[in-house]
């Protein structure tokens, strides 16, 4: 027990010392719902979570749809003044909200080819992103600037969702005030990997296994892919090293850290 406590304390200090969140997260509210975990993430410490697995095609397609049609510079600017709970929203935010939370699985109802297709060494078919068969696979080939933009969009949409589902001030204040998503640093990745190894909850898979359903809860899922870091470099999470050689962009994936801002 003492050993586990020491490991957790060291992990917490390591995360917080290298954190580069958009906003500080040291503010603590004792009334906050400590059981709340942002969707798709695993808790690291009280104010920090990590994606269970890399961002999927399904998630990234929703981002592209919003970027092209609904998520505007104006709506993003208004995000900072978002009401704390069920208050009238500016028109730009209403449009974004009304076109959010769409059932991304609806397109899966029209799947005709459900055969499993192996994804080896980053190779993919030209319709990899759009084919619903690969909806749960990591999105590949995203560049650094697009990944940063995805994090900003996700931060705003996730916070908007908390605003939308909590209709009263009392209900709203039981959850974080805002969520901030970002890419990880190399040291954070190393700390995360070591932590999940120590508690025997690291699951290392081949990319072709990405579409498998019902991966165990509470496990960090990794694939033989390179993931983007917050400085734009690539980190191979299974070999635990920065990739310095020239790599095929099609092998590049990414996942996010989520930091919460309390009231």
ZAZA-999041 format. One record per residue (C-alpha): residue number from 0; residue in three letters; x, y, z; chain. Coordinates in steps of 0.2 Angstrom, whole numbers, padded with zeros to 4 digits. Layout:
% ZAZA-999041
+-----+------+-------+-------+-------+-----+
: seq : type :    c1 :    c2 :    c3 : mol :
+-----+------+-------+-------+-------+-----+
: NUM :  Ala :     X :     Y :     Z :   A :
...
+-----+------+-------+-------+-------+-----+
This chain:
% ZAZA-999041
+-----+------+-------+-------+-------+-----+
: seq : type :    c1 :    c2 :    c3 : mol :
+-----+------+-------+-------+-------+-----+
:   0 :  Unk :  0000 :  0000 :  0000 :   A :
:   1 :  Unk :  0014 :  0012 :  0004 :   A :
:   2 :  Unk :  0023 :  0008 : -0012 :   A :
:   3 :  Unk :  0007 :  0012 : -0022 :   A :
:   4 :  Unk :  0004 :  0028 : -0013 :   A :
:   5 :  Unk :  0022 :  0034 : -0017 :   A :
:   6 :  Unk :  0020 :  0029 : -0035 :   A :
:   7 :  Unk :  0004 :  0039 : -0036 :   A :
:   8 :  Unk :  0012 :  0054 : -0028 :   A :
:   9 :  Unk :  0027 :  0054 : -0039 :   A :
:  10 :  Unk :  0015 :  0052 : -0054 :   A :
:  11 :  Unk :  0005 :  0067 : -0049 :   A :
:  12 :  Unk :  0020 :  0078 : -0046 :   A :
:  13 :  Unk :  0027 :  0073 : -0063 :   A :
:  14 :  Unk :  0011 :  0077 : -0073 :   A :
:  15 :  Unk :  0008 :  0093 : -0064 :   A :
:  16 :  Unk :  0026 :  0099 : -0066 :   A :
:  17 :  Unk :  0026 :  0096 : -0085 :   A :
:  18 :  Unk :  0008 :  0101 : -0089 :   A :
:  19 :  Unk :  0005 :  0114 : -0102 :   A :
:  20 :  Unk : -0014 :  0117 : -0101 :   A :
:  21 :  Unk : -0022 :  0132 : -0108 :   A :
:  22 :  Unk : -0028 :  0137 : -0091 :   A :
:  23 :  Unk : -0021 :  0134 : -0073 :   A :
:  24 :  Unk : -0030 :  0119 : -0064 :   A :
:  25 :  Unk : -0024 :  0122 : -0047 :   A :
:  26 :  Unk : -0041 :  0129 : -0041 :   A :
:  27 :  Unk : -0051 :  0116 : -0031 :   A :
:  28 :  Unk : -0069 :  0116 : -0027 :   A :
:  29 :  Unk : -0074 :  0103 : -0014 :   A :
:  30 :  Unk : -0092 :  0102 : -0021 :   A :
:  31 :  Unk : -0086 :  0096 : -0038 :   A :
:  32 :  Unk : -0092 :  0079 : -0043 :   A :
:  33 :  Unk : -0076 :  0069 : -0041 :   A :
:  34 :  Unk : -0083 :  0054 : -0050 :   A :
:  35 :  Unk : -0085 :  0063 : -0066 :   A :
:  36 :  Unk : -0074 :  0057 : -0080 :   A :
:  37 :  Unk : -0074 :  0065 : -0097 :   A :
:  38 :  Unk : -0080 :  0052 : -0110 :   A :
:  39 :  Unk : -0067 :  0041 : -0118 :   A :
:  40 :  Unk : -0054 :  0045 : -0105 :   A :
:  41 :  Unk : -0046 :  0037 : -0089 :   A :
:  42 :  Unk : -0042 :  0047 : -0074 :   A :
:  43 :  Unk : -0024 :  0051 : -0069 :   A :
:  44 :  Unk : -0026 :  0063 : -0055 :   A :
:  45 :  Unk : -0041 :  0073 : -0049 :   A :
:  46 :  Unk : -0040 :  0086 : -0063 :   A :
:  47 :  Unk : -0031 :  0077 : -0077 :   A :
:  48 :  Unk : -0037 :  0063 : -0088 :   A :
:  49 :  Unk : -0030 :  0054 : -0104 :   A :
:  50 :  Unk : -0039 :  0047 : -0119 :   A :
:  51 :  Unk : -0040 :  0028 : -0117 :   A :
:  52 :  Unk : -0035 :  0026 : -0135 :   A :
:  53 :  Unk : -0030 :  0037 : -0150 :   A :
:  54 :  Unk : -0043 :  0048 : -0158 :   A :
:  55 :  Unk : -0054 :  0038 : -0169 :   A :
:  56 :  Unk : -0060 :  0041 : -0187 :   A :
:  57 :  Unk : -0077 :  0043 : -0180 :   A :
:  58 :  Unk : -0072 :  0057 : -0168 :   A :
:  59 :  Unk : -0061 :  0066 : -0181 :   A :
:  60 :  Unk : -0075 :  0066 : -0195 :   A :
:  61 :  Unk : -0086 :  0075 : -0183 :   A :
:  62 :  Unk : -0073 :  0088 : -0180 :   A :
:  63 :  Unk : -0071 :  0090 : -0199 :   A :
:  64 :  Unk : -0089 :  0092 : -0201 :   A :
:  65 :  Unk : -0090 :  0106 : -0188 :   A :
:  66 :  Unk : -0075 :  0114 : -0194 :   A :
:  67 :  Unk : -0082 :  0115 : -0212 :   A :
:  68 :  Unk : -0100 :  0120 : -0208 :   A :
:  69 :  Unk : -0103 :  0126 : -0189 :   A :
:  70 :  Unk : -0088 :  0130 : -0179 :   A :
:  71 :  Unk : -0083 :  0147 : -0183 :   A :
:  72 :  Unk : -0071 :  0160 : -0177 :   A :
:  73 :  Unk : -0086 :  0170 : -0170 :   A :
:  74 :  Unk : -0093 :  0155 : -0160 :   A :
:  75 :  Unk : -0075 :  0151 : -0154 :   A :
:  76 :  Unk : -0073 :  0169 : -0148 :   A :
:  77 :  Unk : -0090 :  0168 : -0139 :   A :
:  78 :  Unk : -0085 :  0152 : -0130 :   A :
:  79 :  Unk : -0075 :  0162 : -0116 :   A :
:  80 :  Unk : -0092 :  0170 : -0111 :   A :
:  81 :  Unk : -0102 :  0154 : -0111 :   A :
:  82 :  Unk : -0116 :  0155 : -0098 :   A :
:  83 :  Unk : -0113 :  0144 : -0083 :   A :
:  84 :  Unk : -0129 :  0134 : -0086 :   A :
:  85 :  Unk : -0146 :  0134 : -0095 :   A :
:  86 :  Unk : -0146 :  0152 : -0101 :   A :
:  87 :  Unk : -0150 :  0159 : -0118 :   A :
:  88 :  Unk : -0136 :  0156 : -0130 :   A :
:  89 :  Unk : -0129 :  0167 : -0144 :   A :
:  90 :  Unk : -0135 :  0162 : -0161 :   A :
:  91 :  Unk : -0118 :  0156 : -0166 :   A :
:  92 :  Unk : -0117 :  0145 : -0151 :   A :
:  93 :  Unk : -0134 :  0138 : -0154 :   A :
:  94 :  Unk : -0130 :  0133 : -0172 :   A :
:  95 :  Unk : -0115 :  0124 : -0165 :   A :
:  96 :  Unk : -0125 :  0116 : -0151 :   A :
:  97 :  Unk : -0139 :  0110 : -0163 :   A :
:  98 :  Unk : -0127 :  0102 : -0174 :   A :
:  99 :  Unk : -0117 :  0093 : -0160 :   A :
: 100 :  Unk : -0120 :  0077 : -0152 :   A :
: 101 :  Unk : -0126 :  0069 : -0168 :   A :
: 102 :  Unk : -0128 :  0050 : -0168 :   A :
: 103 :  Unk : -0111 :  0046 : -0176 :   A :
: 104 :  Unk : -0116 :  0028 : -0176 :   A :
: 105 :  Unk : -0131 :  0031 : -0187 :   A :
: 106 :  Unk : -0120 :  0028 : -0203 :   A :
: 107 :  Unk : -0115 :  0011 : -0197 :   A :
: 108 :  Unk : -0133 :  0005 : -0200 :   A :
: 109 :  Unk : -0129 :  0006 : -0218 :   A :
: 110 :  Unk : -0113 : -0005 : -0218 :   A :
: 111 :  Unk : -0114 : -0018 : -0232 :   A :
: 112 :  Unk : -0096 : -0024 : -0230 :   A :
: 113 :  Unk : -0092 : -0029 : -0213 :   A :
: 114 :  Unk : -0077 : -0040 : -0216 :   A :
: 115 :  Unk : -0062 : -0037 : -0206 :   A :
: 116 :  Unk : -0048 : -0029 : -0216 :   A :
: 117 :  Unk : -0030 : -0029 : -0208 :   A :
: 118 :  Unk : -0021 : -0013 : -0206 :   A :
: 119 :  Unk : -0003 : -0016 : -0207 :   A :
: 120 :  Unk :  0012 : -0004 : -0205 :   A :
: 121 :  Unk :  0001 :  0011 : -0208 :   A :
: 122 :  Unk : -0005 :  0005 : -0225 :   A :
: 123 :  Unk : -0023 :  0010 : -0228 :   A :
: 124 :  Unk : -0036 :  0011 : -0242 :   A :
: 125 :  Unk : -0041 :  0028 : -0249 :   A :
: 126 :  Unk : -0058 :  0027 : -0240 :   A :
: 127 :  Unk : -0050 :  0023 : -0223 :   A :
: 128 :  Unk : -0057 :  0039 : -0215 :   A :
: 129 :  Unk : -0075 :  0038 : -0223 :   A :
: 130 :  Unk : -0078 :  0019 : -0223 :   A :
: 131 :  Unk : -0089 :  0015 : -0208 :   A :
: 132 :  Unk : -0080 : -0001 : -0206 :   A :
: 133 :  Unk : -0065 :  0008 : -0199 :   A :
: 134 :  Unk : -0075 :  0021 : -0188 :   A :
: 135 :  Unk : -0067 :  0014 : -0172 :   A :
: 136 :  Unk : -0049 :  0014 : -0179 :   A :
: 137 :  Unk : -0036 :  0028 : -0175 :   A :
: 138 :  Unk : -0037 :  0042 : -0187 :   A :
: 139 :  Unk : -0020 :  0042 : -0197 :   A :
: 140 :  Unk : -0010 :  0056 : -0206 :   A :
: 141 :  Unk : -0016 :  0071 : -0196 :   A :
: 142 :  Unk : -0003 :  0085 : -0196 :   A :
: 143 :  Unk :  0002 :  0094 : -0180 :   A :
: 144 :  Unk : -0008 :  0110 : -0183 :   A :
: 145 :  Unk : -0024 :  0100 : -0187 :   A :
: 146 :  Unk : -0022 :  0091 : -0171 :   A :
: 147 :  Unk : -0020 :  0107 : -0161 :   A :
: 148 :  Unk : -0036 :  0113 : -0169 :   A :
: 149 :  Unk : -0045 :  0097 : -0165 :   A :
: 150 :  Unk : -0040 :  0100 : -0146 :   A :
: 151 :  Unk : -0047 :  0117 : -0146 :   A :
: 152 :  Unk : -0063 :  0112 : -0154 :   A :
: 153 :  Unk : -0065 :  0097 : -0142 :   A :
: 154 :  Unk : -0062 :  0108 : -0127 :   A :
: 155 :  Unk : -0076 :  0120 : -0133 :   A :
: 156 :  Unk : -0088 :  0106 : -0138 :   A :
: 157 :  Unk : -0085 :  0096 : -0122 :   A :
: 158 :  Unk : -0088 :  0112 : -0111 :   A :
: 159 :  Unk : -0103 :  0116 : -0121 :   A :
: 160 :  Unk : -0110 :  0099 : -0118 :   A :
: 161 :  Unk : -0108 :  0101 : -0099 :   A :
: 162 :  Unk : -0117 :  0117 : -0100 :   A :
: 163 :  Unk : -0131 :  0109 : -0110 :   A :
: 164 :  Unk : -0135 :  0094 : -0099 :   A :
: 165 :  Unk : -0135 :  0103 : -0083 :   A :
: 166 :  Unk : -0150 :  0114 : -0082 :   A :
: 167 :  Unk : -0148 :  0123 : -0065 :   A :
: 168 :  Unk : -0133 :  0132 : -0057 :   A :
: 169 :  Unk : -0132 :  0120 : -0043 :   A :
: 170 :  Unk : -0131 :  0105 : -0055 :   A :
: 171 :  Unk : -0119 :  0114 : -0066 :   A :
: 172 :  Unk : -0107 :  0118 : -0052 :   A :
: 173 :  Unk : -0105 :  0099 : -0047 :   A :
: 174 :  Unk : -0095 :  0097 : -0063 :   A :
: 175 :  Unk : -0079 :  0106 : -0070 :   A :
: 176 :  Unk : -0082 :  0123 : -0076 :   A :
: 177 :  Unk : -0072 :  0120 : -0092 :   A :
: 178 :  Unk : -0062 :  0106 : -0100 :   A :
: 179 :  Unk : -0046 :  0108 : -0109 :   A :
: 180 :  Unk : -0039 :  0096 : -0121 :   A :
: 181 :  Unk : -0021 :  0096 : -0127 :   A :
: 182 :  Unk : -0007 :  0085 : -0134 :   A :
: 183 :  Unk :  0005 :  0076 : -0122 :   A :
: 184 :  Unk :  0023 :  0080 : -0119 :   A :
: 185 :  Unk :  0036 :  0066 : -0120 :   A :
: 186 :  Unk :  0039 :  0065 : -0101 :   A :
: 187 :  Unk :  0020 :  0064 : -0099 :   A :
: 188 :  Unk :  0019 :  0049 : -0111 :   A :
: 189 :  Unk :  0033 :  0040 : -0102 :   A :
: 190 :  Unk :  0025 :  0043 : -0085 :   A :
: 191 :  Unk :  0008 :  0037 : -0091 :   A :
: 192 :  Unk :  0016 :  0021 : -0099 :   A :
: 193 :  Unk :  0026 :  0017 : -0083 :   A :
: 194 :  Unk :  0011 :  0020 : -0072 :   A :
: 195 :  Unk : -0001 :  0009 : -0082 :   A :
: 196 :  Unk :  0013 : -0004 : -0083 :   A :
: 197 :  Unk :  0015 : -0004 : -0064 :   A :
: 198 :  Unk : -0004 : -0007 : -0061 :   A :
: 199 :  Unk : -0005 : -0020 : -0075 :   A :
: 200 :  Unk : -0017 : -0010 : -0086 :   A :
: 201 :  Unk : -0007 : -0007 : -0102 :   A :
: 202 :  Unk : -0014 : -0016 : -0117 :   A :
: 203 :  Unk : -0003 : -0016 : -0132 :   A :
: 204 :  Unk : -0011 : -0020 : -0148 :   A :
: 205 :  Unk : -0008 : -0021 : -0167 :   A :
: 206 :  Unk : -0016 : -0008 : -0177 :   A :
: 207 :  Unk : -0027 : -0021 : -0186 :   A :
: 208 :  Unk : -0035 : -0025 : -0169 :   A :
: 209 :  Unk : -0041 : -0007 : -0167 :   A :
: 210 :  Unk : -0059 : -0012 : -0173 :   A :
: 211 :  Unk : -0061 : -0025 : -0159 :   A :
: 212 :  Unk : -0076 : -0020 : -0148 :   A :
: 213 :  Unk : -0076 : -0021 : -0129 :   A :
: 214 :  Unk : -0058 : -0017 : -0125 :   A :
: 215 :  Unk : -0057 : -0019 : -0105 :   A :
: 216 :  Unk : -0062 : -0003 : -0095 :   A :
: 217 :  Unk : -0048 :  0006 : -0086 :   A :
: 218 :  Unk : -0034 :  0000 : -0098 :   A :
: 219 :  Unk : -0023 :  0011 : -0108 :   A :
: 220 :  Unk : -0024 :  0005 : -0126 :   A :
: 221 :  Unk : -0009 :  0007 : -0137 :   A :
: 222 :  Unk : -0005 :  0002 : -0155 :   A :
: 223 :  Unk :  0010 :  0000 : -0166 :   A :
: 224 :  Unk :  0008 :  0018 : -0172 :   A :
: 225 :  Unk :  0017 :  0035 : -0169 :   A :
: 226 :  Unk :  0008 :  0048 : -0159 :   A :
: 227 :  Unk :  0010 :  0067 : -0160 :   A :
: 228 :  Unk :  0018 :  0076 : -0145 :   A :
: 229 :  Unk :  0014 :  0094 : -0140 :   A :
: 230 :  Unk :  0030 :  0100 : -0149 :   A :
: 231 :  Unk :  0025 :  0092 : -0165 :   A :
: 232 :  Unk :  0037 :  0078 : -0164 :   A :
: 233 :  Unk :  0032 :  0059 : -0165 :   A :
: 234 :  Unk :  0033 :  0047 : -0150 :   A :
: 235 :  Unk :  0031 :  0028 : -0153 :   A :
: 236 :  Unk :  0022 :  0023 : -0137 :   A :
: 237 :  Unk :  0026 :  0005 : -0138 :   A :
: 238 :  Unk :  0045 :  0007 : -0140 :   A :
: 239 :  Unk :  0044 :  0023 : -0129 :   A :
: 240 :  Unk :  0055 :  0034 : -0139 :   A :
: 241 :  Unk :  0055 :  0049 : -0150 :   A :
: 242 :  Unk :  0055 :  0045 : -0168 :   A :
: 243 :  Unk :  0069 :  0054 : -0177 :   A :
: 244 :  Unk :  0069 :  0045 : -0193 :   A :
: 245 :  Unk :  0059 :  0050 : -0208 :   A :
: 246 :  Unk :  0042 :  0041 : -0206 :   A :
: 247 :  Unk :  0027 :  0039 : -0217 :   A :
: 248 :  Unk :  0014 :  0052 : -0212 :   A :
: 249 :  Unk :  0001 :  0038 : -0213 :   A :
: 250 :  Unk :  0007 :  0030 : -0197 :   A :
: 251 :  Unk :  0004 :  0046 : -0187 :   A :
: 252 :  Unk : -0010 :  0046 : -0174 :   A :
: 253 :  Unk : -0013 :  0056 : -0158 :   A :
: 254 :  Unk : -0023 :  0056 : -0142 :   A :
: 255 :  Unk : -0027 :  0070 : -0129 :   A :
: 256 :  Unk : -0024 :  0074 : -0111 :   A :
: 257 :  Unk : -0040 :  0083 : -0103 :   A :
: 258 :  Unk : -0037 :  0095 : -0089 :   A :
: 259 :  Unk : -0052 :  0102 : -0079 :   A :
: 260 :  Unk : -0054 :  0119 : -0073 :   A :
: 261 :  Unk : -0064 :  0120 : -0056 :   A :
: 262 :  Unk : -0076 :  0133 : -0051 :   A :
+-----+------+-------+-------+-------+-----+
